[in-house]
Amino acid sequence: MDSKPTDVNLAHGPIASWRWGVIWLMFLATLINYMDRQTLMSTAKYIKDEFHLVEEDYGWIEFWFGISYGLLQFPAGYLADRLNLRWLYVGALILWSAAGFFTGLADTFYMLALCRIVLGVGEAFNWPCALGIVRRLIPLQSRSYANGIFHSGASAGAVLTPLLALAIIGPDGENWRLLFLIVGAMGLFWAVLWLWLIRGERATEIEQPSADAAREEEEAEGPMSFAQVMCLRTFWITLAVSLAVNFCWHFYRTWLPRFLDVDLKLSQGQIQWVLAGFFVAADIGSLASGYLARWLTYRGFSVERSRKMVLLGAALLCLHSVPAALISDPFIALPLVYLVSIGAMAGFPILFALAQEVSPRHTSLCVGIFGSLAWIVIAVLNPPIGRLVDQIGTFAPALIAVGCVPLFGATIVFLWPEPRRS
């Protein structure tokens, strides 16, 4: 049983500017999301020193964030399909911002772990809510592009975090806690902006599916239950793509600063600049992926074929992780790492677009399941990765393995059904 392939020639009028404004607001929310997440990455050495942690301990901190984030994505998707998205989104952002703020006040390892757990709970709602909103506001042909815009906030936030760390944290780690306090407080300003700008008819469009969106859902799948959705070929294809795309990106997000320290022997100041460059490259990948998929569609390729081509190109870029792991010269290894960053982040707009097409009625729940399983796998693997590095003193084997994973997703996605031609 498969969902109906979409028709590239589905007509729609111009997209109202306020709808793109909502997408950019979600860009800012995702920026704050990643800043709250990446403060740990930019302070990893100082936290390890203050709390007397080894690499495996650091892996456990990432485990608690990842496991709470992963487990909560399923109920987050379920709730996002049923509750008022305008209020659910802002409530989740306030929760994760508070968790980020209190991380700066943690004085024990267990308090630090608790803050990361709560952070994962709040952040689990960002993508199910945002993708549900995109699904309600943006037509099919432009969804990959809209996904690329709001998701690029992740890499933009990750760029700003190390730069802010350079400005705030002293050479010996002074004021590292202040970074968490400042980033955590940013969520309150966003919440005020969201509630002020999204009112009246605009709020109604976000809170509940529009008549056009409801009609599209009915035409696409009728009264299909979620149990029937799980029987779709497209559901399992998207799940495989999610595992592949998420694993590569989040391995680098978690362990890159430790790789730069352990393998490439960079100073803490150099690491912050490298992290900023890494996430600039990721931002390019996110925006370019969505734009390229849209460009190919308007050049005559089907929506499905365009996504397959872009995802394959992204996976080939990720293969540069293999030589990067084997080269100890930073001047050669770092450009290769930046190519991996472009490819790893480029997979997400395509993944999100696939998830939005599996089931219009159950979009957020599907996104929650895909993200949940991916994050649980990643979280479980983080402590063993840290233990392996403690034993052998290098990240090289892990980087080689992770660079090949996206190619699996890019291969599986070619099983996605193509549109039927008359």
N, C-alpha and C positions, 0 to 999 in steps of 0.2 A: 504494500500500500504506500503510495507516494503522494506528496502534495503537488499541486499543479504547477508546472514551470511558468514563470512569469514572462510576459510579453514585453520586449524592449520598447515597443512602440506605444505603450500605454501613455495616453496623452494627459497632460495636466497643464494648468495655467501657471502664470508667474507665482513664485513663492513670496508671500508677504514678508516685508523686511522685519517685522516684529518677530516672526518665527525664527529667522536667522539670529535675531537678538537673543532669543531664548537659548539657542545653541551656544552662543558665545558666553552667556551666563553659566551654562553648564561647563564650558571650557574653564571658567574661573573656579567653579566648584571642584573640578577635577584637578586643577592646579593646586588648590589648597589641600585636597586629598593627598596628593603625592608629596607635598611639602611636609605634611604631618607624618607621612610614612618614611620619607627620606632623611628626616632629621637624625634618625638612628644610624643610617648609613654614613652620614657626614660626621658623626661623633663616635664612630665605632671604636677607634683606638682609645679615646679618652674614657669611654665607658668600660672597655676591657681593662684598662689600667686601674680605674677607680674601684671597680667591683672585683678585680683580680680574676678575670675570666680567661679561659683558653678558647681556641677556635670552636670546640664542641659546645662550650657553654653559650657562645654567641649564636651557634646554630639552634640551641634550644630556645633562645629569645625569639628568633625568627620562627621557630616551630609554633610557639604559643600564639603569635600574631597570625601566622598562616592557617593554623587549625581553626581558630575562632572565625577568621575571615571566610574560610572555606565552608565550615559547617553552617554559618549564618546566611550564605548566599542562597541556599535553597528556600528557607522561609522568607528571605528578603524578596526573592522573585515571586513567591506565592502572594505575599502581601502587596507587592507593587502592581500585580494584575487586578487587585480587588479594592485597595484603599485609595484615598485621595492622594495622587502623586505630588501635588503642590506642597502639601503639608508633610507627607512622609519624607520627601527629599530634604527639606530644610531641617526636619527633626533629626534625621540621620547625620547631617553635616554638623549640627550643634553637638551631638554626642561624640563624634570622632574628634572634633576640635577640642572638646573638654578633656578627652583622654590624652591627646597630644600635649595639652597645657600641663596636666598633672604629671606627665612623664618627667618634666623638668623639676618636679618637686620630690621625685622618688629617692629614697635613701637606703633601700635594700634591694637585693636582686629580685625578691618576690614581689615587691611593690612595682618594680620595673616591668616584670612579667605581667602583672595584673593590668597595668596601663596598656600594654600591648594587646592584651586580650580584648579589652573594651574598645580600643582603637579598631581592631579587626571587626568587632560587632557592628560599629557604626559605618565603617568604610564598605562593608559588604553590600550596603544598599545603593551605593553610588551608581554602579553600572546597570543593575536591573531597573532602577528608576530612570536614569538618563536614556537608556535604550527604549524604554517604554514611551517616553516623551517624544523621542525622535520618530518612533513608529507612528505616533498620533499626529505629528506636525509636518513631516517631510515626506514627499512622494518617493516612490520606489527608486527612480533613476538617480536621485540626489542623496540617498541615504548613506551610501559609503562615504561620500564627501562630508556630510554632516557628522557621521561617526568619526571621521578623521579629524574634523575641527575640534569637537568636544574632547576627544580622547588625546589630542595633542597637548591638552592642558596637563596631562601626566608628565610628559617629558619637559614641558616648560616649567612646571613646578620643581621638577628634579634638577633643572638647570639653576634655578634661583636659589635652591637650598644650599649647595656648596658655596655659592658666591656670598650668600648671607653669612654662612659659617666663617668664611675668610674675614668678613668685616667685623664679626662679633667675637669669635673665639681667639684667645691669645695663643702664643706659640707653644705653651705648655698645657693647653687645655682649659685655660681660664675662661669662665663664662659659658661653658658648653651648655649649661642648663638654661641660660637665657634664650638660646636658640629655640628650644622647645616652647618656652613661654610666649615668645613673639609670634611664632607660627601658629600656635594653638589659638591665640587671640584673634587671628585673622578671620576665623569662621563667623564670629559674631557680626562683623561688618558685612560679610556676604549675605547672611540671613536677612539683615535689614534691607539690603538692596533687592533681594529676591522678592520679598513680600511687598515692597513698595512698587516694583515694576510689573509684577505679575498679578494683575487685578482684573475684576470685571470679566468681560468676554474672553480675554486671554487666559485667565485662570480656569474658566470653564473648559476651554479647549484642552488644557493640560490635565485637569482633574478627571475628565471622562472622555472616552473616544468620541470624535466628531461623527456626524451622520455619515460622511464619506468614508471615514475609517471603519465604522461599524459595517457599512455595506460591503466594503472590501473584504473584511473578515468573513462575512457571511458567504460571499461569492467564492472566497478562497477555500474554505473548509467546512462551511455549514456548522451543524451542531456537534463538532468533533470533540470528544472527551480527551483529557490528557493521556489516559491509557492508550487511546488510539494514536495520539501523537507519538508516543514512544515506540510504536510499530513502524513509523516512517523511516525509510532509508536516509532521508535528509537529516533526521535527528541524530542518528549514529555517526554519519559523516561529520556533522558539525561538532559532535563530542570529541571525535578523534582529532580534528583540527584544533579544537580548544586545548587539548592536552599538549599538543606539539607546540603551538604558539606560546602558550603561557609558560611552559617549562623553560624554554630558552631565555625568554625575556626576564623572568623572575629569578633565574639563576644568576644572571649578570647583575640584576638590580641588587640582589642580596650580597653577592660575593665579590663583585668587582673591586671595591676598595681594599679588601683583603688580598686579592690577587695582585693588585698594584703594589701593596706593601711587601707581601711575602715573596712573590716571583720577580717583580720588576724593581724592587728596592727603591721606590720613590719616597720622597719626603711627604709629610702630611700636607704641606702647602701645595706641592705638586699634585698630590692626589685630588685635592679639591678642584683644581683647575682641570684636571683630566676628567673628573666626574661631570663638570659643567659642559665640557666639549662632548662627552658621551651622550648627554641628554639633549644637546642641541642637534646632534646627528639623529637621535631618536625622533625628535620633533619633525625633522625633515622627512623621515621615513613615514610617519603617521599622516602628515598632510599630503605628501606625494602619492602615497598608496591610494587614498580616497579619491584624489584628483585624477590620477591615472586611470582608475577603474571607471570613473565617470567619463573621462575623455575617450576611452576605448569604446564605451557604450554609444556615445554620440558619433563615433566614426564607423558604426555599422556592426560592431560585435555585439552579441547578446550580453545581457547583464551577467549571466552565469559564466560565459566564456571569458569575459573581461576579468572577473574575480579570480578565476583559475589561473590566468596568465600572470596577474599581479602577485598572487600568492606564491607561485613557482619562482618568480624573480626574487621575491623576498627570501625564500628558503635558500636559494643559491648564494645570496649575500651572507647568510648565516654560516655557511661552510667556511668562511674565512676565520672562524674560531679555531680551526685545526692548526693552520700555520701560526696564528697568534699565540697558541699555547706552547709552541716549540721554539719560539724565537725570544731570546732574553734581551735583545736590544730594544729599548722603549721606542726609539725613533722608527722602527719597523713594525713592532707589535701593536703600537697604539693606533696607527691608521687602519690596521686590520680589525681591531676591536671596534673602531667607529663604523666600519662597514657592517659588522655584525649588529651594531645598535640600530642602524637604518633598517636592516632586514628584519630584525626581531620585532621592532615596533610597527613596521609596515604590515605585519600580519593581522594586527588587531582590527583595523577598520573592515577588512574583509571578513574576519571571524564574526564581528558584530552584525554585519549585513546578512551573513548566512543565518545567524541565530534569529534575526528579525523575520526571516522568510520561512523558517521551519513551521511556525504556527502563529499567525497574526493574533489569535485569541489568547494564546498562552506565551507571548513573547518574553515577558519578564521572568516567568517561571523557568522557561527553557534556559535563559541566560544564567539564572541562578544555579541550575543544575550543572551546566557546563563549567561555570566558574568554580562551583563548589568542589567537584571532583578533581579539577586541575589543581586547585590550591591545597587540597588534602594530600595529594600525591607529593606536591612540592614541599609542604610542611614536614611530612614524614621523612623525606630525604635529606633535609638540611642538617640535622645532627650527625648522620653518618658521613656526609660530605665533610663537615668540620673535623670529625674524628680521623678521616682518611688523611686530611691535610696535616693534622697534628702528627700522624705517623710517618708520612713520606716527605713532608716539607714543601709540597708544591701543589698547585691547582691544575697542572697540565692535563692529567688524565680526564678530569671532570670537564675541562673546557673542550677537549677533543670530542667527548661523547655528546655534550649538549649542543654543539654546533651542527651535528647531523640530525638531530631530532626534528627540526622544522621541515626537512625534506619528506619525512613520513607524512605529515599533514598535507603538504602540497601534492603528494601523490594520491592520497585518499580523496581529496576534494574533486579530482577528475571523475569520480563516480557520481557526482551531483548531476541530476537530470537536466538535459538541455531543453530549450523551448521547442515545441512542435511547430513546424513550418507547414503552411498549406501549399 
